Amino acid sequence: MNSSQNISTNTKSTRFLHASDLHFGSKQYQNPLLADDHLFAFQQILTLAIDRQVDFIILGGDIFTSQDLLPNQMEQIIDILSDFKQRTNEKIPIIAIEGNHDIRRYSHGNQIPRRQSWLRILNKLGMLILLDADLENQPEQRFSIFDPILRKGGKVIIKNCVIYGSSYLGKQLPKKIHLIREGINDQDGMFHILLQHFGIQGQMKGVPGQSLHRVSCLRDRVDYLGLGHYHLGYSLQGWIFNPGCAQAVSAGENTFQKGVFYGEISGSKGIFRQKISLIKLKNRPIEWITVFFSKSYQSMSEIYAQINHEIIRQNPFLIQKNDQILKNSRSLPVLYIVFKGNPPSRLIDFEDKPLREWFLSHLDIIDVKIYRKFIKSTRTLETYASQQTYKKPQRLEQYMIKNR
């Protein structure tokens, strides 16, 4: 068991960044500009790596949101990685494992053969190092040293650190966690980092995870358990770290603690000191506006007038000031609009498409999501009218959990 404690900044320490759940290819509401937000978050991480002069970057899985990816998106990713390698003279390796999203078995209803993923393509191209243990082998061979020619292996040694990793194990983890433990050499005097893709039970309400008790069997051989999977960032007991998603995938995640962990490790021969801190990344902003209908409006002109009134009252900065504003600006928010009160007349065209077009043409926003929370009774109407704040719809929270 390696001993570790906190330290102040040490110029001779090994430095690294730990990120996860980048979800390349993900986009809300089929808006390609929002897909670029995930690439922008990754570029922030790479810039941090250069600024902090780290020795390596570790990624805890779900680098891609699925195997559905357009050619131009993959080209962008390769360009970003190629530029990073050139700027750093290939001295900052990116070390990754596959998450459940990276190895999804189906695409547009078609089954994808096993052992295929975009991460494996990037590994073959030399853009990153993909770790995958052979847990069915003998203990000393389960985590072979990564071979740069064969592009295969389960561990990498960098300075005083050994980084171990395996692909997403899912339901097999409880049966294989002891195999992982046995494959980690506890006599090498190195600082051990283990990359895994799972969540710790209880860290996200209603989301399944592994019990802390079960995972604790790794403690005597692992100094830093680097996780991915949960989009909410957390750390436990000074050795378990999950950075959360790099860029919010849904509205509720904008309030999550998340970012990238920055680590400094110094020491040798089993005696180590560590300093770990969470660095927040800049995400696309979101705005919530609640529009209350005090009566059943009979025309769209009345509705648009009420919407405009509420926007001016609640957030006048959203009113478009420049017709030529670039719609790919990183500062433009996603708007979540909630309609409450009396439903409008069924005789008018109160549909999402014309509403969305109106919002995009009149406001400085990148996209809009519309919720209808109308009520039917006068008693409920009075209850709604007395409310001062808006709580996110339960159906949205359930959607977030379902699509985790």
VEXBA-673546 format. One record per residue (C-alpha): residue number from 1; residue in one letter; x, y, z. Coordinates in Angstrom, 3 decimals, padded with zeros to 6 digits. Layout:
N
+-----+-----+----------+----------+----------+
:   n : res :     east :    north :       up :
+-----+-----+----------+----------+----------+
: NUM :   a :        X :        Y :        Z :
...
+-----+-----+----------+----------+----------+
This chain:
404
+-----+-----+----------+----------+----------+
:   n : res :     east :    north :       up :
+-----+-----+----------+----------+----------+
:   1 :   m :  000.000 :  000.000 :  000.000 :
:   2 :   n :  001.460 :  003.355 : -001.027 :
:   3 :   s :  001.286 :  006.188 :  001.486 :
:   4 :   s : -000.042 :  009.530 :  000.209 :
:   5 :   q : -000.738 :  012.970 :  001.683 :
:   6 :   n : -001.399 :  016.499 :  000.478 :
:   7 :   i :  001.451 :  018.767 : -000.652 :
:   8 :   s :  002.063 :  022.271 : -001.869 :
:   9 :   t :  003.111 :  022.869 : -005.468 :
:  10 :   n :  006.331 :  021.041 : -006.294 :
:  11 :   t :  008.161 :  021.727 : -009.544 :
:  12 :   k :  009.553 :  018.167 : -009.563 :
:  13 :   s :  006.164 :  016.488 : -009.148 :
:  14 :   t :  004.362 :  014.488 : -011.808 :
:  15 :   r :  001.414 :  016.489 : -013.111 :
:  16 :   f : -001.698 :  015.216 : -014.851 :
:  17 :   l : -005.251 :  016.118 : -015.849 :
:  18 :   h : -008.193 :  013.774 : -015.400 :
:  19 :   a : -011.282 :  014.347 : -017.553 :
:  20 :   s : -014.173 :  012.179 : -018.634 :
:  21 :   d : -017.482 :  011.993 : -020.490 :
:  22 :   l : -016.547 :  014.335 : -023.331 :
:  23 :   h : -019.408 :  012.946 : -025.441 :
:  24 :   f : -018.116 :  013.931 : -028.873 :
:  25 :   g : -020.970 :  013.923 : -031.362 :
:  26 :   s : -023.610 :  014.768 : -028.789 :
:  27 :   k : -025.945 :  017.614 : -029.647 :
:  28 :   q : -029.153 :  018.887 : -028.156 :
:  29 :   y : -032.219 :  019.307 : -030.373 :
:  30 :   q : -030.251 :  018.251 : -033.471 :
:  31 :   n : -028.369 :  021.547 : -033.456 :
:  32 :   p : -024.866 :  021.027 : -034.944 :
:  33 :   l : -023.582 :  024.190 : -033.242 :
:  34 :   l : -024.223 :  022.570 : -029.873 :
:  35 :   a : -022.178 :  019.537 : -030.951 :
:  36 :   d : -019.198 :  021.872 : -031.263 :
:  37 :   d : -019.560 :  022.772 : -027.573 :
:  38 :   h : -018.135 :  019.379 : -026.630 :
:  39 :   l : -015.117 :  019.922 : -028.863 :
:  40 :   f : -014.634 :  023.358 : -027.345 :
:  41 :   a : -014.618 :  021.814 : -023.846 :
:  42 :   f : -011.928 :  019.371 : -024.986 :
:  43 :   q : -009.860 :  022.210 : -026.420 :
:  44 :   q : -010.042 :  023.915 : -023.020 :
:  45 :   i : -008.648 :  020.742 : -021.433 :
:  46 :   l : -005.773 :  020.574 : -023.912 :
:  47 :   t : -004.957 :  024.241 : -023.332 :
:  48 :   l : -004.927 :  023.607 : -019.585 :
:  49 :   a : -002.553 :  020.697 : -020.117 :
:  50 :   i : -000.104 :  022.962 : -021.932 :
:  51 :   d : -000.464 :  025.828 : -019.454 :
:  52 :   r :  000.031 :  023.532 : -016.437 :
:  53 :   q :  002.853 :  021.636 : -018.179 :
:  54 :   v :  001.337 :  018.281 : -017.298 :
:  55 :   d :  003.033 :  014.960 : -017.994 :
:  56 :   f : -000.116 :  013.201 : -019.226 :
:  57 :   i : -003.908 :  013.401 : -019.572 :
:  58 :   i : -006.229 :  010.565 : -018.532 :
:  59 :   l : -009.773 :  010.162 : -019.887 :
:  60 :   g : -012.303 :  008.026 : -018.005 :
:  61 :   g : -014.485 :  006.879 : -020.898 :
:  62 :   d : -017.533 :  008.029 : -022.880 :
:  63 :   i : -015.295 :  010.107 : -025.113 :
:  64 :   f : -017.906 :  009.641 : -027.849 :
:  65 :   t : -021.632 :  009.731 : -027.237 :
:  66 :   s : -022.274 :  006.900 : -029.721 :
:  67 :   q : -020.822 :  005.282 : -032.819 :
:  68 :   d : -022.955 :  007.586 : -034.973 :
:  69 :   l : -020.539 :  010.276 : -036.108 :
:  70 :   l : -020.393 :  012.371 : -039.264 :
:  71 :   p : -017.097 :  012.375 : -041.209 :
:  72 :   n : -016.557 :  016.104 : -040.659 :
:  73 :   q : -016.887 :  015.619 : -036.884 :
:  74 :   m : -014.217 :  012.913 : -036.867 :
:  75 :   e : -012.032 :  015.117 : -039.027 :
:  76 :   q : -012.359 :  017.940 : -036.483 :
:  77 :   i : -011.352 :  015.617 : -033.639 :
:  78 :   i : -008.303 :  014.331 : -035.524 :
:  79 :   d : -007.276 :  017.891 : -036.397 :
:  80 :   i : -007.521 :  018.956 : -032.740 :
:  81 :   l : -005.460 :  015.980 : -031.570 :
:  82 :   s : -002.879 :  016.396 : -034.355 :
:  83 :   d : -002.448 :  020.074 : -033.507 :
:  84 :   f : -002.008 :  019.207 : -029.821 :
:  85 :   k :  000.650 :  016.597 : -030.593 :
:  86 :   q :  002.511 :  019.095 : -032.748 :
:  87 :   r :  002.323 :  021.920 : -030.190 :
:  88 :   t :  003.589 :  019.659 : -027.405 :
:  89 :   n :  006.157 :  017.750 : -029.479 :
:  90 :   e :  004.205 :  014.621 : -028.524 :
:  91 :   k :  005.383 :  014.966 : -024.916 :
:  92 :   i :  001.918 :  014.921 : -023.297 :
:  93 :   p :  000.263 :  011.547 : -024.006 :
:  94 :   i : -003.507 :  011.214 : -023.779 :
:  95 :   i : -004.463 :  007.938 : -022.086 :
:  96 :   a : -008.053 :  006.708 : -022.341 :
:  97 :   i : -010.415 :  003.817 : -021.690 :
:  98 :   e : -013.725 :  002.975 : -023.341 :
:  99 :   g : -017.011 :  003.798 : -021.615 :
: 100 :   n : -020.448 :  002.349 : -022.277 :
: 101 :   h : -021.251 :  005.037 : -024.878 :
: 102 :   d : -018.014 :  004.346 : -026.760 :
: 103 :   i : -018.909 :  000.686 : -027.316 :
: 104 :   r : -022.648 :  000.836 : -027.890 :
: 105 :   r : -023.666 : -002.238 : -029.867 :
: 106 :   y : -026.368 : -000.657 : -032.030 :
: 107 :   s : -026.498 :  002.207 : -034.520 :
: 108 :   h : -029.729 :  003.138 : -036.327 :
: 109 :   g : -031.099 : -000.297 : -035.421 :
: 110 :   n : -028.070 : -002.161 : -036.826 :
: 111 :   q : -025.855 : -004.279 : -034.615 :
: 112 :   i : -022.184 : -003.276 : -034.549 :
: 113 :   p : -019.522 : -006.002 : -034.214 :
: 114 :   r : -017.771 : -006.198 : -030.863 :
: 115 :   r : -014.413 : -004.539 : -030.298 :
: 116 :   q : -015.190 : -001.638 : -032.598 :
: 117 :   s : -015.164 :  001.981 : -031.481 :
: 118 :   w : -013.948 :  005.394 : -032.598 :
: 119 :   l : -011.432 :  005.311 : -029.748 :
: 120 :   r : -009.817 :  002.246 : -031.307 :
: 121 :   i : -009.464 :  004.150 : -034.573 :
: 122 :   l : -007.791 :  007.082 : -032.787 :
: 123 :   n : -005.523 :  004.612 : -030.987 :
: 124 :   k : -004.459 :  003.000 : -034.278 :
: 125 :   l : -003.744 :  006.454 : -035.712 :
: 126 :   g : -001.500 :  007.201 : -032.729 :
: 127 :   m : -003.701 :  010.097 : -031.590 :
: 128 :   l : -004.033 :  008.652 : -028.080 :
: 129 :   i : -003.264 :  005.572 : -025.974 :
: 130 :   l : -006.209 :  003.234 : -025.409 :
: 131 :   l : -005.780 :  000.918 : -022.432 :
: 132 :   d : -007.588 : -002.420 : -022.221 :
: 133 :   a : -006.603 : -005.135 : -019.752 :
: 134 :   d : -006.768 : -008.856 : -020.467 :
: 135 :   l : -008.442 : -009.862 : -017.223 :
: 136 :   e : -008.711 : -013.528 : -018.189 :
: 137 :   n : -004.909 : -013.856 : -018.300 :
: 138 :   q : -002.531 : -014.623 : -015.441 :
: 139 :   p : -002.266 : -011.818 : -012.834 :
: 140 :   e :  001.164 : -010.614 : -013.981 :
: 141 :   q : -000.019 : -010.511 : -017.612 :
: 142 :   r : -003.415 : -008.894 : -017.189 :
: 143 :   f : -002.026 : -005.379 : -017.496 :
: 144 :   s :  000.753 : -005.669 : -020.050 :
: 145 :   i :  002.818 : -002.561 : -020.809 :
: 146 :   f :  001.341 : -000.658 : -023.738 :
: 147 :   d :  003.171 : -001.512 : -026.969 :
: 148 :   p :  003.483 :  001.612 : -029.204 :
: 149 :   i :  003.903 : -000.567 : -032.307 :
: 150 :   l :  001.049 : -003.006 : -031.715 :
: 151 :   r : -000.979 : -000.199 : -030.106 :
: 152 :   k : -002.073 : -002.597 : -027.375 :
: 153 :   g : -001.693 : -002.917 : -023.601 :
: 154 :   g : -003.237 : -002.381 : -020.201 :
: 155 :   k : -000.823 : -000.004 : -018.485 :
: 156 :   v :  001.563 :  002.878 : -019.090 :
: 157 :   i :  004.497 :  003.951 : -016.920 :
: 158 :   i :  005.229 :  007.692 : -016.746 :
: 159 :   k :  007.841 :  008.925 : -014.272 :
: 160 :   n :  006.763 :  007.738 : -010.806 :
: 161 :   c :  003.242 :  006.733 : -011.926 :
: 162 :   v :  001.732 :  003.593 : -013.415 :
: 163 :   i : -001.611 :  004.123 : -015.161 :
: 164 :   y : -003.759 :  000.970 : -015.365 :
: 165 :   g : -006.993 :  000.726 : -017.329 :
: 166 :   s : -009.636 : -001.555 : -018.802 :
: 167 :   s : -012.623 : -001.105 : -021.059 :
: 168 :   y : -016.133 : -000.692 : -019.648 :
: 169 :   l : -017.087 : -003.796 : -017.657 :
: 170 :   g : -020.707 : -002.989 : -016.839 :
: 171 :   k : -022.484 : -005.780 : -014.962 :
: 172 :   q : -019.321 : -007.899 : -015.028 :
: 173 :   l : -017.443 : -005.548 : -012.692 :
: 174 :   p : -018.509 : -007.206 : -009.399 :
: 175 :   k : -017.161 : -010.534 : -010.684 :
: 176 :   k : -013.968 : -009.061 : -012.104 :
: 177 :   i : -012.937 : -006.454 : -009.568 :
: 178 :   h : -010.777 : -009.003 : -007.730 :
: 179 :   l : -009.071 : -009.836 : -011.046 :
: 180 :   i : -008.212 : -006.152 : -011.450 :
: 181 :   r : -006.802 : -006.010 : -007.928 :
: 182 :   e : -004.656 : -009.126 : -008.427 :
: 183 :   g : -003.237 : -007.710 : -011.666 :
: 184 :   i : -001.855 : -004.561 : -009.995 :
: 185 :   n :  001.704 : -004.950 : -008.737 :
: 186 :   d :  001.843 : -003.780 : -005.129 :
: 187 :   q :  005.615 : -004.255 : -004.853 :
: 188 :   d :  006.890 : -001.849 : -007.532 :
: 189 :   g :  007.014 :  001.246 : -005.304 :
: 190 :   m :  005.102 :  003.314 : -007.887 :
: 191 :   f :  002.064 :  005.568 : -007.597 :
: 192 :   h : -000.863 :  003.593 : -009.016 :
: 193 :   i : -003.643 :  005.196 : -011.071 :
: 194 :   l : -006.531 :  002.967 : -012.157 :
: 195 :   l : -008.935 :  004.140 : -014.873 :
: 196 :   q : -012.461 :  002.695 : -014.712 :
: 197 :   h : -015.884 :  003.624 : -016.058 :
: 198 :   f : -018.546 :  003.239 : -013.377 :
: 199 :   g : -020.255 :  005.322 : -010.699 :
: 200 :   i : -020.241 :  005.010 : -006.930 :
: 201 :   q : -023.670 :  004.216 : -005.530 :
: 202 :   g : -025.336 :  007.171 : -003.812 :
: 203 :   q : -023.398 :  009.931 : -005.575 :
: 204 :   m : -026.252 :  010.555 : -008.036 :
: 205 :   k : -029.768 :  010.056 : -006.718 :
: 206 :   g : -031.668 :  007.362 : -008.555 :
: 207 :   v : -028.729 :  006.322 : -010.749 :
: 208 :   p : -027.345 :  002.768 : -010.328 :
: 209 :   g : -023.725 :  002.380 : -009.249 :
: 210 :   q : -021.179 :  000.193 : -007.478 :
: 211 :   s : -021.155 :  000.121 : -003.697 :
: 212 :   l : -018.262 :  001.874 : -001.997 :
: 213 :   h : -017.728 : -001.253 :  000.099 :
: 214 :   r : -017.156 : -003.376 : -003.003 :
: 215 :   v : -014.757 : -000.887 : -004.563 :
: 216 :   s : -012.785 : -000.519 : -001.317 :
: 217 :   c : -011.044 : -003.847 : -001.975 :
: 218 :   l : -008.848 : -001.916 : -004.451 :
: 219 :   r : -007.630 :  000.564 : -001.854 :
: 220 :   d : -004.483 : -001.325 : -000.864 :
: 221 :   r : -003.216 : -001.326 : -004.473 :
: 222 :   v : -004.678 :  001.821 : -005.995 :
: 223 :   d : -003.660 :  005.352 : -004.988 :
: 224 :   y : -005.926 :  007.188 : -007.435 :
: 225 :   l : -009.094 :  005.593 : -008.798 :
: 226 :   g : -009.921 :  007.720 : -011.845 :
: 227 :   l : -013.560 :  007.275 : -012.798 :
: 228 :   g : -015.957 :  008.306 : -015.508 :
: 229 :   h : -019.677 :  007.654 : -016.113 :
: 230 :   y : -021.538 :  009.956 : -013.707 :
: 231 :   h : -021.906 :  013.472 : -015.121 :
: 232 :   l : -021.782 :  014.915 : -011.605 :
: 233 :   g : -018.262 :  015.419 : -010.269 :
: 234 :   y : -017.244 :  014.090 : -006.852 :
: 235 :   s : -014.315 :  012.749 : -004.835 :
: 236 :   l : -014.325 :  010.247 : -001.971 :
: 237 :   q : -011.893 :  009.356 :  000.795 :
: 238 :   g : -008.978 :  011.065 : -000.930 :
: 239 :   w : -008.463 :  008.315 : -003.518 :
: 240 :   i : -011.657 :  008.101 : -005.643 :
: 241 :   f : -012.144 :  010.878 : -008.204 :
: 242 :   n : -014.859 :  011.459 : -010.815 :
: 243 :   p : -014.595 :  014.805 : -012.693 :
: 244 :   g : -018.099 :  014.713 : -014.212 :
: 245 :   c : -018.915 :  015.628 : -017.804 :
: 246 :   a : -016.749 :  018.223 : -019.502 :
: 247 :   q : -019.746 :  019.943 : -021.129 :
: 248 :   a : -023.334 :  019.716 : -019.905 :
: 249 :   v : -025.373 :  017.314 : -022.020 :
: 250 :   s : -028.744 :  018.456 : -020.629 :
: 251 :   a : -030.140 :  021.515 : -018.863 :
: 252 :   g : -030.014 :  020.082 : -015.356 :
: 253 :   e : -026.306 :  019.355 : -015.659 :
: 254 :   n : -025.421 :  023.033 : -015.843 :
: 255 :   t : -025.772 :  023.172 : -012.060 :
: 256 :   f : -023.584 :  020.087 : -011.504 :
: 257 :   q : -020.153 :  020.357 : -009.969 :
: 258 :   k : -017.963 :  019.177 : -012.817 :
: 259 :   g : -014.779 :  019.953 : -014.717 :
: 260 :   v : -011.337 :  018.375 : -014.790 :
: 261 :   f : -009.111 :  017.197 : -011.947 :
: 262 :   y : -005.565 :  018.513 : -011.825 :
: 263 :   g : -003.133 :  016.313 : -009.919 :
: 264 :   e :  000.419 :  016.697 : -008.660 :
: 265 :   i :  002.230 :  013.624 : -007.352 :
: 266 :   s :  005.685 :  013.629 : -005.769 :
: 267 :   g :  007.721 :  010.989 : -003.977 :
: 268 :   s :  009.054 :  007.517 : -004.716 :
: 269 :   k :  009.468 :  003.989 : -003.345 :
: 270 :   g :  005.921 :  003.779 : -002.053 :
: 271 :   i :  005.958 :  007.107 : -000.198 :
: 272 :   f :  003.958 :  009.698 : -002.105 :
: 273 :   r :  002.414 :  013.104 : -001.570 :
: 274 :   q : -000.467 :  014.326 : -003.667 :
: 275 :   k : -002.403 :  017.474 : -004.415 :
: 276 :   i : -005.674 :  017.133 : -006.330 :
: 277 :   s : -007.958 :  020.032 : -007.292 :
: 278 :   l : -011.019 :  020.436 : -009.516 :
: 279 :   i : -010.807 :  023.008 : -012.304 :
: 280 :   k : -014.107 :  024.189 : -013.770 :
: 281 :   l : -014.511 :  024.516 : -017.524 :
: 282 :   k : -016.509 :  027.171 : -019.350 :
: 283 :   n : -019.817 :  025.697 : -020.514 :
: 284 :   r : -022.542 :  027.029 : -022.752 :
: 285 :   p : -024.845 :  029.200 : -020.559 :
: 286 :   i : -028.548 :  028.433 : -020.170 :
: 287 :   e : -031.479 :  030.696 : -019.307 :
: 288 :   w : -034.920 :  029.836 : -017.931 :
: 289 :   i : -037.960 :  032.028 : -018.663 :
: 290 :   t : -041.458 :  031.345 : -017.317 :
: 291 :   v : -044.388 :  032.833 : -019.261 :
: 292 :   f : -047.703 :  032.857 : -017.379 :
: 293 :   f : -050.961 :  033.012 : -019.352 :
: 294 :   s : -053.609 :  034.661 : -017.130 :
: 295 :   k : -056.296 :  033.909 : -019.722 :
: 296 :   s : -056.838 :  031.705 : -022.750 :
: 297 :   y : -055.338 :  033.759 : -025.578 :
: 298 :   q : -057.204 :  033.740 : -028.890 :
: 299 :   s : -054.381 :  034.858 : -031.216 :
: 300 :   m : -050.659 :  034.383 : -031.666 :
: 301 :   s : -050.133 :  038.154 : -031.612 :
: 302 :   e : -051.420 :  038.211 : -028.021 :
: 303 :   i : -049.147 :  035.306 : -027.122 :
: 304 :   y : -046.052 :  036.878 : -028.667 :
: 305 :   a : -046.837 :  040.143 : -026.866 :
: 306 :   q : -047.025 :  038.291 : -023.533 :
: 307 :   i : -043.819 :  036.393 : -024.269 :
: 308 :   n : -042.007 :  039.608 : -025.165 :
: 309 :   h : -043.319 :  041.277 : -021.994 :
: 310 :   e : -042.042 :  038.453 : -019.777 :
: 311 :   i : -038.633 :  038.331 : -021.452 :
: 312 :   i : -038.179 :  042.087 : -020.988 :
: 313 :   r : -039.242 :  041.724 : -017.358 :
: 314 :   q : -037.162 :  038.640 : -016.512 :
: 315 :   n : -034.111 :  038.881 : -018.768 :
: 316 :   p : -033.963 :  041.894 : -021.122 :
: 317 :   f : -030.431 :  040.980 : -022.197 :
: 318 :   l : -031.901 :  038.225 : -024.369 :
: 319 :   i : -033.604 :  040.742 : -026.674 :
: 320 :   q : -031.730 :  040.760 : -029.950 :
: 321 :   k : -029.690 :  043.935 : -030.354 :
: 322 :   n : -027.885 :  043.102 : -033.576 :
: 323 :   d : -029.523 :  041.303 : -036.488 :
: 324 :   q : -026.054 :  040.304 : -037.747 :
: 325 :   i : -024.953 :  038.606 : -034.514 :
: 326 :   l : -023.073 :  035.395 : -035.163 :
: 327 :   k : -025.186 :  032.452 : -034.100 :
: 328 :   n : -022.140 :  030.317 : -033.304 :
: 329 :   s : -020.986 :  032.594 : -030.488 :
: 330 :   r : -019.878 :  030.658 : -027.419 :
: 331 :   s : -021.642 :  033.179 : -025.195 :
: 332 :   l : -025.121 :  032.661 : -026.674 :
: 333 :   p : -027.301 :  030.693 : -024.227 :
: 334 :   v : -029.757 :  027.871 : -024.716 :
: 335 :   l : -033.180 :  029.104 : -023.630 :
: 336 :   y : -035.608 :  026.931 : -021.683 :
: 337 :   i : -039.077 :  028.481 : -021.921 :
: 338 :   v : -041.914 :  027.273 : -019.689 :
: 339 :   f : -045.549 :  028.133 : -020.395 :
: 340 :   k : -047.925 :  028.102 : -017.412 :
: 341 :   g : -051.471 :  029.150 : -016.645 :
: 342 :   n : -054.422 :  028.875 : -019.056 :
: 343 :   p : -053.835 :  026.998 : -022.309 :
: 344 :   p : -054.430 :  029.108 : -025.450 :
: 345 :   s : -057.289 :  028.525 : -027.837 :
: 346 :   r : -057.059 :  025.322 : -029.838 :
: 347 :   l : -057.964 :  027.307 : -032.932 :
: 348 :   i : -054.544 :  028.992 : -033.153 :
: 349 :   d : -051.239 :  027.512 : -034.329 :
: 350 :   f : -049.530 :  027.236 : -030.951 :
: 351 :   e : -046.962 :  024.652 : -032.094 :
: 352 :   d : -043.273 :  024.263 : -031.337 :
: 353 :   k : -041.993 :  024.960 : -034.860 :
: 354 :   p : -043.376 :  028.530 : -035.301 :
: 355 :   l : -042.600 :  029.311 : -031.658 :
: 356 :   r : -039.025 :  028.149 : -032.079 :
: 357 :   e : -038.610 :  030.230 : -035.236 :
: 358 :   w : -039.916 :  033.293 : -033.385 :
: 359 :   f : -037.522 :  032.835 : -030.464 :
: 360 :   l : -034.483 :  032.322 : -032.703 :
: 361 :   s : -035.293 :  035.360 : -034.828 :
: 362 :   h : -036.017 :  037.736 : -031.919 :
: 363 :   l : -033.566 :  036.697 : -029.206 :
: 364 :   d : -029.810 :  036.360 : -028.793 :
: 365 :   i : -029.883 :  032.600 : -028.173 :
: 366 :   i : -028.360 :  029.538 : -029.799 :
: 367 :   d : -031.411 :  027.290 : -029.336 :
: 368 :   v : -034.656 :  026.918 : -027.383 :
: 369 :   k : -036.497 :  024.127 : -025.593 :
: 370 :   i : -040.217 :  024.602 : -024.940 :
: 371 :   y : -042.185 :  023.162 : -022.021 :
: 372 :   r : -045.957 :  023.374 : -021.572 :
: 373 :   k : -047.111 :  023.231 : -017.955 :
: 374 :   f : -050.657 :  024.478 : -018.387 :
: 375 :   i : -053.344 :  023.861 : -015.772 :
: 376 :   k : -057.072 :  023.200 : -015.968 :
: 377 :   s : -058.698 :  024.333 : -012.739 :
: 378 :   t : -059.050 :  027.792 : -011.172 :
: 379 :   r : -057.722 :  026.485 : -007.868 :
: 380 :   t : -054.541 :  025.236 : -009.545 :
: 381 :   l : -054.288 :  028.498 : -011.470 :
: 382 :   e : -054.263 :  030.456 : -008.226 :
: 383 :   t : -051.581 :  028.110 : -006.877 :
: 384 :   y : -049.428 :  028.669 : -009.952 :
: 385 :   a : -049.933 :  032.415 : -009.799 :
: 386 :   s : -048.668 :  032.512 : -006.213 :
: 387 :   q : -045.428 :  030.739 : -007.052 :
: 388 :   q : -042.387 :  033.020 : -007.250 :
: 389 :   t : -039.801 :  030.621 : -008.632 :
: 390 :   y : -039.761 :  027.879 : -011.209 :
: 391 :   k : -038.577 :  024.352 : -010.527 :
: 392 :   k : -037.246 :  022.270 : -013.384 :
: 393 :   p : -039.868 :  019.853 : -014.771 :
: 394 :   q : -039.726 :  016.395 : -013.244 :
: 395 :   r : -039.988 :  014.874 : -016.710 :
: 396 :   l : -036.682 :  016.579 : -017.645 :
: 397 :   e : -034.934 :  015.114 : -014.589 :
: 398 :   q : -036.271 :  011.681 : -015.470 :
: 399 :   y : -035.064 :  012.138 : -019.055 :
: 400 :   m : -031.596 :  013.017 : -017.822 :
: 401 :   i : -031.408 :  009.870 : -015.683 :
: 402 :   k : -032.852 :  007.643 : -018.407 :
: 403 :   n : -030.249 :  008.812 : -020.925 :
: 404 :   r : -027.255 :  008.664 : -018.603 :
+-----+-----+----------+----------+----------+
